[in-house]
Amino acid sequence: MKAQARSSREKKTLRIMVGMYCRATHGQTDCLCADCTQLFYYVSDRIEKCPFHEKKPACGKCPVHCYKPDMREKIRSVMRYSGPKMLLSHPVHGIMHIIDGFIYKADKGSKK
């Protein structure tokens, strides 16, 4: 799969997950609140700048921690809340997110 297509899909999945979290936690209905918007753009930027590109592992399984600690904790909260619900509300994105976690793994032993 091309890196651009996967990156685009990851951002769509991220937008869905942040939206679900924001609706449930912050009561937003039409758009994201300021904090969730900031989180979405921050994580989208991290996805774009990932050094692994097309072989990008799931962020939780990545040996490179490119998120600031506070943002990392925020996205973990979003994932914990939205992840299980994705399979019911957006099954294609949820399943692809799970598959990506199994297919793409960082090569921890590589020293190039």
N, C-alpha and C positions, 0 to 999 in steps of 0.2 A: 504494500500500500504506500502511496506517496505521502511524504511527510506533511505536505500542505493539506491534503484531504484529511489526514488523521488529526492534524492540529485544528482544523476547522470544526471537525466533529467533536473534539474535546472541548472546544470553546462553547459549542451549542449545548453539550451535556452540562458543562459548568454553569451556563446561564440558566438552564432548567433547574439545576440543584440549588443555586443561590436564590432563584425566584421562589422555589418551594419553601425554603428556609425563611426567607424574608416575609412571605405571606403568613406563615405560621407563627413566627417569633415577633415580628414587628408590625403585623396587621396590614401590610401593604397589599393592595389589590391590583392596581394597574401598572405600577412600575416599582423598581427597587428603591429602598430608602438610601440615604446618602452613604451610610456605612457599608451597605451591601454593594452599592455601585462601586465604591472605592475598592472593595475586596475583589469584585469581579474583574475590574480593569487591572489590578495588581497581578492577579493570578493569570489572566490572559497574557500579560506582558511576560511573565515568567515562562509560560508555555512557548511563546515565540522565541525567547532567548535560550531555550534549553540546549545545552551542549551536545546532547545525544541525538537531536533531530529525529530522523525517521526510526531510530532504534530506541526512542524515549521510553523508559519504563514508567510505570505508574509512580506518581510523585511520592507516595508513601513508601515505595520500595526502592527509591533512588538513593545511591550512595552520596550524591551531591545535594546538600541542603541549601537551596537558593532562596528560600523564603525567610523573611525576618521572623523571629520567634513569635511575635504577636499575630502576624498574618498567618503563620503556620497553624497556630491554635484556632484562629477564626475559621480557616478552611476545614480543619478537622471537625469542628462543631457542625459546619454545614454538611460535610460528608456523613457524619454520624446520623444526623437527622434525615437527610434526603436520600442517602444511599439505599436503604431498605425500601423506601416508598417509590423509588424510581422503577422498580420492577413491575409495579402495578399501574402507575400513572404514565410512564414512558418506557415500556418494556424494551424497545429496540435500543435506545440510548443506554439503558441500564445494563442490558446484556453485553453490548459492545464494550462498555466500560469494564465489566468483569473480564471479558475475553482479553482486552488489552493488558490487564494486570497479569494474566497468565502468559501471554505471548511475548511481550516485550519485557525483558529483564536486563538490568545493567550488568555489564561484565566487570565484576569487582576485582578480578584478578589481573585484568589487563593493565599493563604499564607502558602505554604508547606515548 
